[in-house]
């Protein structure tokens, strides 16, 4: 997302911090009617207005680019839901939404797209960018139909629930191997020992990445994890490292595609290479070479990054709620509901954005054509108007219709695979280890869109 605001850099290695003016939120006193899923949680807000003067004392101003709340965003989400569930980010053509109903509406509404080239901010400020903004290429993750539909169609059949079901035995065997390596009673990092290697192994097997080459992906992934964040919040040195990593990964993929064209194998790279044109533009029935490589980079990064965070968040949730961990340990049937509750309670993807393709009214708020709508997924998942006791982690919760895999045309392609990996990781850990306990405090990565644990030391004993 292009975010053109004034910024100052405070010291080496720190992100540029936006200078944001005041935002006056006028609240409607009309109470919200109770819904079928919970009691009245908050009042609806009238359309927000922006005041570029000083902020009045006590008013809530939402600045998504302020790093101070990233590590623990849920207190802020609670305040937004109670005081200002929707409004305009001061000084920018960006509107935010925290309520479940509004977020669901935006994600399903075809009048909102994902292509930032349709935004007013892009049209105004893209000429001032340095030309490297799209270093990951125009992947279908950031395209609207019909381009999105065409490119997604090439890979969607490889991630259906039926295909993933056929992978469960292989995934389960990988989990058992990883868990059996864990120390007995000594601290270990569940991220580096389980949450990271599991999805990396799975997606590399699917794509056909040689085992000997997989060590490079750890370094590349460390730099690519911030690729979904607006460049405003990424320090310049991190941006340079990210671009270098993308260049190296793309060069590697080009070489692997050339090899698979010469000697096809039973893997996704070979299948997609056969459905692409080595030279020339894309056509309806084939991807161009550029589209192929961009898609492979997307599949590799998206194919494990969400699952790493999901598995780590699940383990942390069970550590902090031992009563729920005991329930899941006693009843394996609760593993799948547990994963869904983690996706609601502490989702890997905290927020996403859409561009209004026309003037759209959402929950009484007018979003003008070309404006960004910031969908606060993690806040919506805790909306008391949708969920009973949303701050409670409850693995027996029924009807957990969270928004963590998005909705509509951009529903997460890899959702079945991520669910299967998380379910089998938790089942394997709880089945083969007991007495799980914290071994230290978790350390989070400093990213906005993806909230991921970088290190999570724990202790456990063999059963």
N, C-alpha and C positions, 0 to 999 in steps of 0.2 A: 504494500500500500504506500503510495506517495503521500507524505505528510509534510507539507512545507510550512514550518513554523520557525520562529527565531529559536536559537539554541546556544548554549554555552557549554564548553567542555571544561570540567573541573578536574584537572590533574591527569596524569598518565593512566591510561587503561580504564577510565570511567566514561560511561556513555554520555552523549550529549543530552542535556536535560531541557525540555521545552519550557519556554516562558509562557504561561497560560494566564489569561485574565479571568475576571469573575464571571460566574454563571448564576443568574437569578432564576430559581425554579419556583413557579407559582403552583401551589398545590390546590387540588380540588377537594372540597370538604365532603362531597358525596361519597358515602361509604360503599365499599365493594360488596356486591351481593355474594352470599355463600354459594359455592359451587359444589358439584358432586364429589369432588376429591378432597374437600377440606373446608375449614371454617373461613370466614372472611379474613384474609391475611393483611390487606392494606387497601388504602384508598387509591382509586385511579387518579392519575395526574392530568391536569389540563396541559395543553401544549406549552413547552418550555420556551423561555425567552432568554436572549443573551444580552448581557450588559458588560461592555468592555471597561467599565469603571471598577472601582474597588469592590471586593466581595463584602457583603454585609456580614456582620459578626454572627456566627452560628449557622450560616448556610453551608450546605454540602456542595462541594464542587468536585466533579468527577474528571480526573485527568488520567486517561489510560496509560500515558507514557511516564508516569511517576513511578520509579522503581521501588519506592519505599513500601508499597503494598504488595508487590509481586510474590514475595516469599510466603505470605499468609494472607491471601486475598479475601477470605470468607467473612471476616468482620466488616470489611467495606461492602461486600455484596449484600450483607444483611442490612446495612444502613441504606443502601440504594433501594432495596426492595421496600423498605419501610418508609423512606422519605422522598426518594426521587427515582422511581423505577424506569423512567425514560427522560431523555433530555438531549440537549445539544452540547457537544464538546466546545468549550469557549474558543472563539477565534478560528475554528475550522469547520469545514462543511462535512461534519461527521455527527451523526445522531447515535446515541447508545440506547439499548433496550435490555432490561434485566428481568422482566416478568416472563413467565413461561408462555402465557397465551400470545403475547406479542412476538416473542422469539420464534415460537412455532409457526405463527402466521408468516413471518418474513422468510423463514427457511422453505416453506411450501409455496410461496407466492411467486409465480413466474414473472411478475413485474420487477423482481429483484434478480440481479445477475451477479457473477463473480469477476467479470472482466473489468479490471480497473481502468482500461482504456476508455470506458464509457463514463467515467467520473469527471466532474468538473475540475477536481484537483489535478488529475492527469493532464487534461487539456490545457490547464493553466501553467503547470510547472514541469511537465515532462521534458520540454526543450532545455531546461536548466540542469537536467541530470547529466551524469558523466558518461552515459551510453552503455554502462555495464549493469544497469538495474536488473535486467532480466537474465542474469547469468545462469539460472536454472532452465532457461528457455520457456517457451509458451506451452507448458504441460497442460493436459486437459483439466488439471485441478483448478486452473485459473481461466478457463474458457467457458463460454456460454454455448448452448445449442445454436447451430447444428454441429459446430466443430467439436464441442465437448461430447456430443452423442456419438459421432463417428469414431473418435479416438478411444473413448471408453469402451466402445463395442469390441475393439480388437482384443482387449484383455479381460473383459468382464466374465467370459465363460471359464476362465481359469481360477476364479475366486467364488464360485457359487457354493451354497451350503452343501450341495451333493459332492462337489469336488473336495471341499474341505473335510467332509466326513471321511472320505477315503484316505486323508492324510493323518487322521488322529492316531493311528497305530504308530506311524513314524515319529510324530511329535511326542507321543507318550514315551517312546523308547529314548528319545533325546533327553526328555525330562529326567527319566530314571538315571541315565548316565551322569547328568550334571549333578543331581541331588546326591548320588552315591559318592561323588568326589568331595562333598562338603565335609569339613572337619567335625569331629564329634565333641561338642562342648566348648570348642574354642571359637572366638569371634571370627566372622567372615562377612564380606560385603555381598549382600544378596543381589545387588545390581550387577557387579562384575562377574559373579559366579553363577547367576541363574537368569535374572531378568534380561540382561543384554545378550548373552551367548545363545539363548533359546531362539528368539525370533530371527537373529542373524543367521543361525544355522538353517532354519526353515526357509527363509526367503532366498538365501544363497543356493540351497538345494533346488528350489523351484526354478530359479532363474538359470542355474547351471554355472555358478561361479566356482572355479576350481578351488579345492580346499586350501592349497598353498597360497592363494591370493587373498584370502579372507582377512588376514591380519591387517592389511592396509585400510580396511573399511572402518576400523575403530577410530583411526586418526581422522579420516575423512568425515565420519559422522559427527565427531566433536565440533567440527567447524560448520557442518551443514545444518545442525539442529536449530540455529538461529535464522535459517533461510526463510521461515514463515513470518518473522517479525518485520515490522516497518524499519526501513534503513535508519530512520531517525534515532532509534534506540540502540543501534549497533555501533560500538566504538570503531573508529577508522581502522585500527590495526586488526580487529576481528573481521571487519569487512574484507580486508586484503587477504587474510587467511582463508576466509570463506570462498572468495573468488578463485584463489589458488587451488583449493580443494576441489571445487567444481570443475575447474579445468583439468585437473589430474584424473578425476573420476570419469569425465566425458572422454578423455583420451583413452583411458583403459577400456571403456565400453565400446568405443569405435574399433579397437583392436580385437575385442572379443566377438563383436558382430562379424567382422571380416573372417575370423577363424571359423565361426559357425556357418557362414555362407559356404566356406570351402568344405567343412566337415560337420554336417548337422548332427545334433544329438537329441535325446529325448528330454528337452528342457524348454522353458519359456522363451529364452533368448533365440533359440533356433526357430521356434514356432512364429515369433513375432518378426524375425528376420525374413522368413519366407513370405510374410504378409506385408512386406515393405519393398520399396523401389530403391535399389542401390544409388541411382542417380535420377535427377529430375524431380518435378514437383509431386506433391501428394495427389492422389486420386481417391475416388469414393471407396474403392476396394483395396487400397493399399496406403500405408504410411510412407512419408518421405524418410530419407535417412536421418534428417534432423529430428523429425517427430519420433522416430524409433529410439534414438539415443536419449532424447529428453524423457520419453516414457519410461525407459529402463532406469534412468537415474531416479525418477519419481517413485517407481515401484520399489527400488532398493531402499531408499530413504524412508518412504511412508510405510514400507512393508515391515519395518521393525521398530521404528521410533515410537509410535503410539503404544505398541505392546510392551516395550521396555518400561515405559512410564506406568502403564496399567498394572503390570505384575508388581512393580515396586510399590505403587500406591496401595495395592491390595494387601501386600504383606504388612505395610505400615498400619493400615486400618485394623487388621487383625491383632497386631501387637498392641495397639492402643485400646482395643475393645476385646479383652480376653474372653469375656462371656460369649461374644459372637464367634470367636475362634473355636471355643469349646463346642458350640452348636454345630459348626461346619465339620469339625473333626469327628463328632459322633454320627453325623448324618451326611454322607457323601452327596445325597440328593440336593443339599443346600449349596453345593459348590457353584453351580450355574447361577442361582439367585444371588449369591454373594458377589459374583463378578458384576452382575447388573447393578447391584447396590453400590459397588465401588465406582462404577461408571457414573452413577448419579451423584454420589457423595463427594467424590474427589476425582473428576475426569481429567485425563491427560490433556485434552484440548480445552482450554479455558474459554476461548472466544473465537469467533470467526466474523467475517465481514461480507456484506453484500452492497451492491450499487443499485440505487433506484433507477429503473429504466423509464419511469414516468413519475409524475407526482402521485404519491401513495399516502393514504392515511392509515396509521397503525395505532390502535388503542387511543384514538383522539389526538395523536401527534402527526403533523404533516411533515412527511419526508419529501423534499423537492427532488425532481429529476436530476440525476447526476451526483446526488449526495451519497456518502457512505452510511450504511446502517451497521453499527457495531453490535453484534449479537452476543451477549454475555451468557454463554451456554452454562457455565458453572453456577452462575447466579440463578438462572432459570430453573436449574435442577434442584434448587433449594427454595423455590417459591412456595410459601405457606398456602397460597391460594390453590396450588396444585397438589401438594404433598402434605400429609399429616406429619407433624413433628419432623420437619425437613432436616433439622440439625442433628437428628439421631441416626446413627449408623445401625441399620436393622436388616440382617440378611434374610429375614422372613417377610420383608415388605412385599406386598402384592401389587401387581400392576405398575411396575417401575418403568413408565414410559419416559425415559430420559431423552435428552437431545444430544447426547455425546457423540453419536455417529452421524449427526445432521439428519436432514429429511429431504424429500423431494429428489430432484434430478442429481443432486450432489450428495446423496446418502453415501456414506463411506463404503467404497468398493471392497475394502479388506476387512469389514466388520466380522463376517463369519470366521475368518482366519484368526483375527485378534481375540475373539471370544474363545475359540478352541484352544489357543495357546495359553491364555490366562487361566482357563478352567483346568487344563491338564497340569500347568505349573503349580497351581494351588493344591490340587488333588495329590500330586506327587510329593510335594513338600510336606503336607500334613500327614500323608500316609507313611512316609519313610523317616520323618523327624518328629520329635515331641519336645515339649517344654520350650517353645519358642519364646525368646525374650530379647528386649532391646540390648544392643551392644554399644550404643552410642546414639548421638543425635543425627538425624538425617541432614544431608546437605543438598540444597536445591541448586539447580542451574539458574542463571539469571536470564530467563527468557520470558516473553510476554504471552505468546499464543500457546505454546506447549509448556505446561508446568511439570517438570520432570525432576526426579530425585537423582542426583549425581552419585551419592554414596549413602548406603543404608546398612550400617554394621548391625548384625544380629547374632544371637547364640541359639543353638539347638542341639539336641541329642538324638542319636539313632534309636529307633524303636527296636 
